[in-house]
């Protein structure tokens, strides 16, 4: 049995089949939630992990240009925070 998940996509929702390994995991972890709710929870969790990893990579590349001098490093961080707060 294939599990499909529904995702909001602009004008409506879309259905997509999930991978066999994920399908088996969802079937193995039966609980009070429906299968689609568990799939959507897992997808949200995975997207959050991916977003955090991307932010960490971005921060690492941003601060890679900072020198070893503590005063310069603090000034660099302040400038970065000020730039981010404008967005």
Buried (B, 14 or more C-beta within 10 A) or exposed (E): EEBEBEEEEEEEEEEEEBEEEBBEBBEEEEEEEEBBEBBBEBBEEEEEEEEEEEEEEEEEEBEEEBEEEEEEEEEBEEEBEEEEEEE
